[in-house]
Amino acid sequence: MIDTHSHIYLEEFDGDRKEVIQRAKDIGVQYIILPNIDSSTLPRVHQVEKEEADYCFAAIGLHPTSVKENFKEELEVIKLELQQRKYIAIGEIGIDLYWDKKFYKEQEEAFCQQVEWAIEYELPILIHIRNSFEETISALSSYKNTKLSGIFHSFAGTIEEAEKILNFDKFKIGINGILTFKNSKLSKIIENIGLNHIVLETDAPYLAPVPFRGKRNESAYIYYICQHLANVLKKPMDEVDQQTTKNANEIFKLFCRDS
């Protein structure tokens, strides 16, 4: 299993991060991807990647909820970082109109700029969408026939939205603990998506799956997401594990990296 989206660098894990990572290793998590939020979290991302070299991999991006008046300064940080060191992906990026629509145009500009860098540096993108599906798909449409690849993170949409995502043939759909929630409609949608389009993620410390819902999430809990997905698809868990790992590797090329 590969946790394609985990924020275990955040302060929620300062007291037991090593134990959290060890639990992930013990349960069979091969790699953890660390999407950044903004310049304030970047040192934490770097530190965890350094401490867990070849296990945790840093992505760099400006999260849409961090897009404010100073977003161009934040983008300049990303530009310099991409010139100076290697990253596994660009993310977490996207458009979020749930909390505040004030900076929508700035979010769109920041998103498109980071997409262009992803194409330039041949990196996948990790897309955050909240109350902004059509806006995000519209922003991506002009890049549809490029080499751009990535993951639509934390999918919780409709079958129609899933089909629009799959029109971008180099993208996967990120499934996390939402799938296990009692009121989630994802199970029916997942049955129609196809396992070859799905990757697993936790979004730790958020969205812990059942039986840990409401508690701090961690990368080891991806086991329960994988297990639930196997039950939904009526497939052996090993098959779901292997296919979602293969899908993640198509995006991140983790098994092809230089040692």
C-alpha positions, 0 to 999 in steps of 0.5 A: 500500500502507498499512502498518496496523501498524508500530512503527518508532518503537522504538529498533531504528530509532534509527540509520536511521529516516529511511532506513527511512521513505524505503525505504517511500516508494520502494517505494510505501507511502502511509501508516504507522500507528503503534500505541502500546504504553504511556505510555513509548512515547508520546513516541516515537510523537509524535516520528515522527508530527511528523517525518513529518506526513501520512505516519505516523499515531499510534494510542494504546492500552495493549498488553495485555502492559503491563497491570500493577498500575498499569493505571488510571494508564496508562488515565488517560494515554490518556483525557487524550490523547484529550481533547487531540489527534487520533489515527488509532485506539485501539491496540494493545489486546486480551488476551494470555494467552501470557506471563502470565494473572495480569492477565487480568481487568485486561486485559479491563477495560482492553480494554473501557474502550478500546473504549468510548473508541473508540466515543465518539471514533469511532475504529477499534481495533487488536486484539492477540490471543494465546492469547485468541481466545475471550476477546477475541471474548466481550469484544467481543460486547456491542459488535457492534451499535455503530459500532465498527470496526477490525482484528484485528492479526496474524491467524494463526488458523483458518478458524473464527476468521476467520469469527467475526471476519467476523461483525463486519462493520466489521472487517478482518483484518490479514495480515503476514509470518506468511503467508510462513512455510514452516510457516504454514497461513494460505495455505489460510485466506486463500483462503476469507476474501476479499480485501475483508476483508484489510489489510496490515501489517508489525508492524515490527520483528517478524515479517519476511517471507521472504526477511528472516525472522529479521531486523529487519522494516521497513515497506518489506517490506510489498511482499513480503507483498503479493506473496505474498498475490497469489500465494496468491490467484492475482491480479495484485499491483496488484489486491491492492495496490489492494483492501487499500489501499481496505480500510485506507482504509475503516477509517482514512479516510486519503484523507478527512482534512483537510489 
